[in-house]
Amino acid sequence: MREGSDAVSNAISEGPKPRVRIAPSPTGDPHVGTAYIALFNYVFARKTGGTFVLRIEDTDQERYTAGSEAAIFEALHWLGLQWDEGPDVGGPRGPYRQSERLPLYREQVAVLLAKGEAYRCFCTRDRLDEVRKQQLADKSPVLGYDGHCRAVDPADAVRRAEAGEAHVVRLRVPREGVTSFVDHLRSEPIVFENRLVDDQVLLKSDGFPTYHLANVVDDHFMGITHVIRGEEWITSTPKHVLLYRAFGWEAPAFYHLGLLRNADKSKLSKRKNPVSVFHYRDLGYLPETMLNFMANLGFSLGAEVERFTVAQMIEHFDWSKVSVGGPVFDPAKLESFNADDIRAMSVDQLYERLQERVLAPARIKAMLAQAQERVHRLDDFIPYLSFFFGGSVDYAPVRDKLKPVSGKSGKETAELLDTYAQEIERDNAARSFTAPALEAFSREFCQRHAVKPKELFMLLRLAVTGRTASPSLFDTMAICGKDRCRTRIRDVVVYLRTLA
């Protein structure tokens, strides 16, 4: 920062205490990127004596998955990031789920319509598709809504809406001029030409708000003073600034953190690396190590000091020590950090951690139930149950069994397995990762993809256990856990892609 850093710090110390938030969507397993953003919000709030708010943005009903909200709570609690206000703890600015705030959004849209800052749009999906096709054919520098309904008489629009004609509500973006804002992590103001900003939809035809409307309305009514989020939202910020202006509200201060990246600088995604917080938890990474590692991605304590606690980060936190330059999420570095922290424990401390996660009684009993009918001596249990532990398994003994399914090449079989792993994430029942849900999903998957269950199930067994024979496949998968299974399936996908 950067210019303006001192001014911002002085304003914080002199004015009301900051209010910050994270606003994850319950659409899948908690992402390490969400945890990364949560860490910086949490630290800033604790440094300034401010308030850390958790808001659940659950208005995207198509992508909503059951259980994801509870998973968000569980992941953040495991990391030790406690919020001051949220759906589970309450607070004076609730409710904290967007699905419970729908009347507020509709009221605010009515305000914008009355002011002429928004308008009803009756364009059909077919017309919008044709407009886009034409824009692409013309190589138009601007892709987006063409403003066809901007000129519809407001009174006529009301009559059409009351008659039941399907419509959305759009923001009336100024045609001329620019929209600019200050990002307090960057030295220069960020400027967008208004002609390049779409007349965004605010209220969808089903009466649900879009992300942009709900985000701005919630931040205003929840008193959010500082929006700390990922840099992928920079291009959306002009839309938010225009909305604040349309309402006549003061915008918060914006801070956009660098996007977490793979080693090749591509966006961190589960197609290349595990991104679920639970993956790292369930494979034995320590929560304090995860926090220290993530802090290092965007914050420097100075003098090349890499190992520090959250308390130390809070003590020394200043925005001038925050970097926005494409932080690389390096699993090897994380593992090195974790190894150091394990070695720094006493044996008693290590034993307690193992009991909490790896040797938890409920988990061990579930394994024993699968092995009891298959072993002959007590000494046999540990070797037999070995595939329930660790990440990857050794496929050398079964390499000749890892063959494509009937009628498919190795590459096609790899894509099939990759699709299986992805669809588990999208299927509400399968995401629970219970044996009955996994079996039902897997059999239905075989039908949809015209593959014999016997062949797919053997590939899954080989991938998950490294063996041709094991306890019940789906019980085994459930005990191993989603992230361990997904890691192993990914290993087999990589191998199968090398086959003709």
C-alpha positions in Angstrom: 0.0 0.0 0.0 0.8 1.9 -0.8 -0.5 5.3 -0.6 -3.3 6.0 1.9 -2.2 3.3 4.4 -1.6 5.7 7.3 -4.8 7.5 6.6 -6.8 4.3 6.7 -5.1 3.3 10.0 -5.8 6.6 11.5 -9.4 6.5 10.5 -9.7 3.1 12.1 -8.2 4.2 15.4 -10.4 7.4 15.5 -13.7 6.2 14.2 -16.1 3.3 14.9 -14.7 -0.1 15.2 -14.4 -2.0 11.9 -16.9 -4.6 10.9 -15.7 -7.3 8.5 -17.3 -10.4 7.1 -16.8 -13.5 5.1 -19.8 -14.7 3.0 -19.3 -18.2 1.7 -21.8 -20.0 -0.5 -22.9 -23.5 0.7 -22.2 -25.2 -2.6 -19.6 -27.8 -1.7 -16.8 -28.7 0.6 -15.2 -25.7 2.3 -12.4 -24.4 0.1 -9.0 -23.4 1.4 -9.4 -20.1 -0.4 -12.4 -19.4 1.9 -10.3 -20.2 4.9 -7.5 -18.0 3.6 -9.9 -15.0 3.3 -11.5 -15.8 6.6 -8.0 -15.7 8.3 -7.3 -12.2 7.1 -10.7 -10.9 8.1 -10.4 -12.6 11.5 -6.9 -11.2 12.2 -7.9 -7.6 11.1 -11.0 -7.7 13.3 -9.0 -8.9 16.3 -6.2 -6.4 15.7 -8.6 -3.5 15.6 -11.1 -4.6 18.2 -13.7 -4.9 15.5 -16.4 -7.5 14.7 -16.0 -10.6 12.5 -19.3 -11.6 10.8 -20.1 -14.9 9.1 -22.9 -14.6 6.5 -24.2 -17.5 4.4 -24.9 -16.6 0.8 -27.4 -19.3 -0.1 -29.6 -17.6 -2.7 -28.1 -19.7 -5.6 -30.6 -22.5 -5.3 -29.3 -24.4 -8.3 -25.8 -24.8 -6.7 -26.9 -25.2 -3.1 -26.0 -28.5 -1.5 -27.4 -29.8 1.7 -25.0 -30.0 4.6 -22.6 -27.5 3.1 -23.5 -24.8 5.7 -22.7 -27.1 8.6 -19.4 -28.1 6.8 -18.4 -24.4 6.6 -19.0 -24.1 10.4 -17.0 -27.3 11.0 -14.0 -26.3 8.9 -13.7 -22.8 10.4 -14.1 -24.2 13.9 -11.4 -26.8 13.2 -9.0 -24.0 12.2 -10.0 -22.0 15.3 -11.5 -19.0 13.5 -14.4 -18.0 15.6 -16.9 -15.4 14.4 -18.7 -12.8 16.5 -22.0 -12.8 14.6 -23.5 -15.5 12.3 -26.3 -17.9 11.7 -25.4 -20.1 14.6 -24.4 -17.5 17.2 -26.9 -14.7 16.3 -26.2 -11.0 16.5 -27.9 -7.6 16.2 -27.7 -7.4 12.4 -29.3 -10.7 11.5 -30.6 -12.9 10.0 -27.3 -14.0 8.6 -28.6 -16.3 5.9 -29.5 -14.6 2.7 -32.5 -16.9 2.1 -34.0 -15.4 5.3 -33.5 -11.8 4.0 -35.6 -12.0 0.8 -38.2 -9.3 1.8 -35.3 -6.8 2.4 -33.9 -7.3 -1.1 -37.3 -6.8 -2.7 -37.9 -3.7 -0.7 -34.6 -2.3 -1.8 -35.2 -3.1 -5.5 -38.5 -1.2 -5.2 -36.5 1.8 -3.9 -34.3 1.6 -7.0 -37.2 1.3 -9.4 -38.9 4.3 -7.8 -35.8 6.4 -8.2 -35.3 5.3 -11.8 -32.0 3.7 -11.0 -33.4 0.3 -12.1 -35.8 -1.0 -14.6 -37.9 -4.1 -15.5 -36.6 -6.2 -18.3 -38.9 -8.5 -20.2 -36.4 -10.0 -22.7 -36.7 -13.8 -23.1 -33.8 -16.2 -22.8 -34.0 -16.8 -26.6 -33.6 -13.1 -27.3 -30.7 -12.7 -25.0 -29.0 -15.7 -26.6 -29.5 -14.1 -30.1 -28.1 -10.8 -28.9 -25.0 -12.6 -27.6 -24.5 -14.6 -30.8 -24.7 -11.4 -32.8 -22.2 -9.6 -30.6 -19.8 -12.5 -30.9 -20.3 -12.5 -34.7 -19.7 -8.8 -34.9 -16.6 -9.1 -32.6 -18.2 -6.4 -30.4 -15.8 -5.0 -27.8 -18.7 -5.1 -25.4 -20.6 -8.3 -24.5 -23.7 -8.0 -22.4 -27.2 -6.8 -22.3 -28.0 -4.3 -25.1 -30.4 -2.2 -23.0 -33.5 -3.1 -25.1 -35.9 -2.6 -22.1 -34.3 0.6 -20.8 -36.8 2.7 -22.7 -39.9 0.8 -21.7 -42.3 3.2 -20.0 -42.2 2.5 -16.2 -46.0 2.6 -15.9 -46.3 0.1 -18.8 -43.7 -2.1 -17.2 -45.7 -2.1 -13.9 -48.8 -3.2 -15.8 -47.0 -6.0 -17.7 -45.4 -7.2 -14.4 -48.8 -7.2 -12.6 -50.3 -9.1 -15.5 -47.8 -11.9 -14.8 -45.3 -11.4 -17.6 -41.9 -12.9 -16.7 -39.2 -10.3 -16.1 -36.1 -9.4 -14.2 -35.0 -6.1 -12.7 -31.8 -4.6 -14.0 -29.6 -1.7 -12.8 -29.6 1.3 -15.0 -25.8 1.8 -15.5 -24.8 5.2 -16.8 -23.8 5.1 -20.5 -21.1 7.7 -20.2 -18.1 8.3 -17.9 -16.1 6.0 -15.7 -16.5 4.3 -12.3 -13.4 4.1 -10.1 -12.6 2.9 -6.6 -9.7 2.7 -4.3 -8.3 -0.8 -3.5 -6.3 -0.2 -0.3 -3.9 -3.0 -1.2 -3.0 -1.3 -4.5 -1.3 2.0 -5.2 -3.5 3.3 -8.0 -7.2 3.8 -8.2 -8.9 1.1 -10.3 -11.0 2.7 -13.2 -13.6 1.1 -15.4 -15.4 2.7 -18.4 -19.2 2.6 -17.7 -19.9 1.5 -21.3 -18.1 -1.8 -20.4 -20.2 -2.4 -17.3 -23.3 -4.5 -18.0 -26.8 -3.5 -16.9 -26.6 -6.2 -14.4 -29.6 -8.2 -13.2 -30.5 -7.3 -9.6 -33.7 -9.5 -9.1 -34.2 -12.7 -11.0 -37.5 -13.8 -12.5 -38.0 -16.2 -9.5 -37.9 -13.3 -7.1 -34.4 -14.2 -5.8 -31.7 -11.5 -5.7 -28.5 -11.9 -7.7 -25.2 -12.0 -5.8 -24.4 -8.4 -6.6 -27.6 -7.0 -5.1 -27.7 -9.2 -2.0 -24.0 -8.5 -1.4 -24.3 -4.7 -1.4 -27.6 -4.7 0.5 -26.3 -7.0 3.2 -23.0 -5.2 3.6 -24.8 -1.9 4.1 -27.5 -3.1 6.5 -24.9 -5.2 8.4 -22.7 -2.2 8.8 -19.7 -3.7 7.1 -16.9 -1.1 7.0 -14.1 -3.1 5.3 -14.6 -5.7 2.5 -11.6 -8.1 2.5 -12.0 -10.6 -0.3 -10.1 -12.3 -3.2 -9.0 -10.4 -6.2 -11.4 -12.3 -8.5 -14.0 -9.9 -7.2 -12.2 -6.8 -8.5 -14.1 -6.9 -11.8 -17.4 -7.0 -9.9 -16.5 -4.1 -7.7 -17.6 -1.4 -10.2 -21.0 -2.9 -10.2 -21.1 -2.7 -6.4 -19.8 0.9 -6.4 -22.6 1.8 -8.9 -25.1 0.1 -6.6 -23.9 2.1 -3.6 -24.2 5.3 -5.6 -27.7 4.4 -6.8 -28.9 3.8 -3.2 -27.0 6.9 -2.0 -25.0 4.8 0.5 -21.3 5.1 1.4 -19.3 2.2 0.1 -17.0 0.3 2.4 -13.2 0.2 2.1 -12.1 -2.5 -0.4 -9.1 -4.9 0.1 -8.6 -7.6 -2.6 -6.2 -10.3 -1.6 -4.1 -12.2 -4.2 -5.7 -15.3 -5.7 -4.3 -18.6 -4.4 -2.5 -20.4 -7.3 -0.9 -23.7 -8.2 2.8 -23.9 -8.8 2.3 -23.2 -12.6 0.5 -19.9 -11.5 -2.9 -21.2 -12.6 -5.9 -20.7 -10.3 -6.0 -23.2 -7.5 -8.6 -25.8 -8.3 -9.5 -29.3 -7.4 -8.7 -30.5 -10.9 -5.0 -30.0 -10.0 -4.7 -30.0 -6.3 -6.9 -30.9 -3.3 -8.7 -27.7 -2.2 -11.0 -28.9 0.5 -10.1 -27.9 4.1 -11.3 -31.4 5.1 -8.7 -33.0 2.8 -5.9 -31.5 4.8 -7.7 -32.2 8.2 -8.5 -35.8 7.4 -5.0 -36.6 6.1 -3.4 -35.4 9.3 -2.4 -31.8 8.9 -2.6 -29.7 12.1 -4.9 -26.7 12.2 -2.2 -24.4 13.6 0.1 -25.5 10.8 -2.6 -24.7 8.2 -3.1 -21.2 9.6 0.6 -20.5 9.7 1.0 -21.8 6.1 -1.9 -19.7 4.8 -0.7 -16.6 6.6 2.6 -16.9 4.9 0.9 -16.9 1.5 0.0 -13.2 1.9 1.6 -11.8 5.0 5.2 -11.3 6.1 6.3 -10.9 9.6 9.6 -9.6 8.3 13.2 -10.8 8.3 12.2 -14.0 6.5 10.3 -15.2 9.6 8.0 -18.0 8.3 6.9 -19.7 11.5 4.5 -17.8 13.7 1.2 -18.1 15.4 -2.1 -16.4 14.7 -1.6 -14.4 17.9 1.7 -13.2 16.6 0.1 -12.3 13.3 -2.5 -10.3 15.1 0.1 -8.5 17.2 2.2 -7.5 14.2 -0.6 -7.1 11.6 -0.4 -4.1 9.3 -1.7 -3.9 5.7 1.8 -2.7 4.5 3.0 -6.3 5.3 0.3 -7.9 3.1 1.3 -9.0 -0.5 -1.1 -9.4 -3.4 1.3 -11.1 -5.8 -0.2 -14.5 -6.8 0.5 -16.6 -3.7 1.4 -20.2 -4.6 -0.2 -22.9 -2.5 2.7 -25.3 -2.3 1.6 -28.7 -0.7 5.3 -29.7 -0.3 5.9 -26.6 1.8 2.8 -27.3 3.9 3.9 -30.8 4.5 7.4 -29.6 5.6 5.7 -27.1 8.0 3.5 -30.0 9.4 6.5 -32.3 9.8 8.3 -29.6 11.8 5.3 -29.0 14.1 4.8 -32.8 14.7 8.5 -33.1 15.7 8.2 -30.2 18.0 5.5 -31.9 20.1 6.0 -34.0 23.1 5.1 -37.7 22.8 2.1 -37.1 25.0 0.9 -34.2 22.8 1.4 -36.3 19.7 -0.6 -39.2 21.2 -3.5 -36.8 22.0 -3.6 -35.5 18.4 -3.6 -39.1 17.0 -6.5 -40.0 19.3 -8.4 -36.9 18.2 -8.3 -37.7 14.5 -6.4 -40.8 13.3 -7.2 -43.1 16.2 -10.6 -41.8 17.1 -12.5 -44.7 18.8 -15.5 -44.4 16.5 -13.3 -44.6 13.4 -11.3 -47.5 14.7 -14.4 -49.5 15.7 -15.8 -49.0 12.2 -12.6 -50.4 10.7 -12.6 -53.4 13.1 -16.2 -54.2 12.2 -15.0 -54.6 8.5 -12.0 -56.7 9.4 -13.3 -58.9 12.1 -14.6 -61.7 9.8 -11.5 -61.6 7.6 -8.5 -62.0 10.0 -7.3 -64.8 12.2 -5.0 -63.2 14.7 -4.9 -59.9 16.5 -1.6 -59.2 14.8 -3.4 -59.4 11.4 -5.6 -56.4 12.1 -3.0 -53.6 11.5 -1.6 -55.0 8.2 -5.2 -55.7 7.0 -6.4 -52.2 7.8 -3.4 -50.3 6.5 -5.3 -48.9 3.5 -7.6 -47.0 5.8 -4.6 -44.8 6.8 -2.4 -42.4 4.8 -3.0 -40.6 1.5 -1.9 -42.5 -1.6 -1.5 -46.2 -1.8 1.1 -48.5 -3.5 -0.4 -49.7 -6.8 2.6 -51.8 -7.9 1.1 -55.1 -6.7 -2.1 -54.5 -8.7 -0.7 -52.5 -11.7 -1.7 -55.2 -14.2 -5.3 -55.1 -12.9 -5.7 -51.3 -13.5 -7.2 -51.8 -17.0 -9.7 -49.8 -19.0 -13.3 -50.9 -18.8 -14.9 -52.7 -21.7 -15.3 -50.6 -24.8 -13.2 -47.7 -23.6 -9.6 -46.7 -23.9 -7.4 -45.9 -21.0 -7.9 -42.1 -21.5 -11.7 -42.6 -21.7 -11.7 -44.7 -18.6 -9.6 -42.0 -16.8 -12.2 -39.4 -17.8 -15.0 -41.7 -16.5 -13.3 -42.0 -13.1 -12.6 -38.3 -13.1 -16.3 -37.6 -13.8 -17.3 -40.0 -11.0 -15.2 -38.1 -8.5 -16.6 -34.7 -9.6 -20.2 -35.9 -9.6 -19.9 -37.1 -6.0 -19.4 -33.5 -5.2 -22.6 -32.4 -7.0 -24.9 -35.2 -5.9 -26.6 -34.2 -2.6 -26.9 -37.8 -1.3 -23.5 -38.9 -2.4 -21.9 -35.9 -0.8 -22.9 -37.4 2.6 -20.4 -40.2 1.8 -22.4 -42.9 3.6 -22.2 -46.4 2.3 -25.9 -46.6 1.2 -25.7 -43.2 -0.6 -22.5 -44.1 -2.3 -23.8 -47.5 -3.6 -27.1 -45.9 -4.9 -25.1 -43.1 -6.6 -22.6 -45.5 -8.1 -25.2 -47.9 -9.6 -27.1 -45.0 -11.1 -23.8 -43.6 -12.4 -23.1 -46.9 -14.2 -26.5 -46.8 -15.8 -26.0 -43.2 -17.1 -22.6 -43.9 -18.4 -23.3 -47.4 -19.8 -20.6 -49.1 -17.8 -20.9 -52.5 -16.0 -21.1 -52.0 -12.2 -18.7 -55.0 -11.8 -16.0 -53.2 -13.8 -16.4 -49.8 -12.3 -16.6 -51.2 -8.8 -13.4 -53.1 -9.3 -11.6 -50.0 -10.5 -12.8 -48.1 -7.5 -11.7 -50.9 -5.1 -8.3 -50.9 -6.7 -8.0 -47.1 -6.5 -9.2 -46.8 -2.9 -7.4 -49.8 -1.4 -4.7 -50.9 -3.8 -6.1 -54.4 -3.5 -8.3 -56.7 -5.5 -10.1 -58.0 -2.3 -11.2 -55.9 0.6 -14.2 -55.3 2.9 -17.4 -54.0 1.4 -16.4 -51.4 -1.2 -18.8 -48.7 -0.1 -18.3 -49.2 3.6 -14.6 -49.0 2.9 -15.0 -45.7 1.0 -17.1 -44.3 3.7 -14.5 -45.1 6.4 -11.6 -43.8 4.3 -13.5 -40.6 3.7 -14.2 -38.5 0.7 -10.9 -36.7 0.4 -8.8 -39.7 0.8 -10.8 -41.6 -1.8 -10.7 -38.6 -4.2 -6.9 -38.4 -3.8 -6.5 -42.1 -4.7 -9.0 -42.0 -7.6 -7.0 -39.0 -8.9 -3.8 -41.1 -8.7 -5.4 -43.8 -10.8 -6.8 -41.3 -13.3 -3.3 -40.0 -13.9 -2.1 -43.6 -14.5 -4.9 -44.6 -16.8 -4.3 -41.5 -19.0 -0.9 -43.1 -19.9 -2.6 -46.2 -21.3 -3.6 -46.4 -25.0 
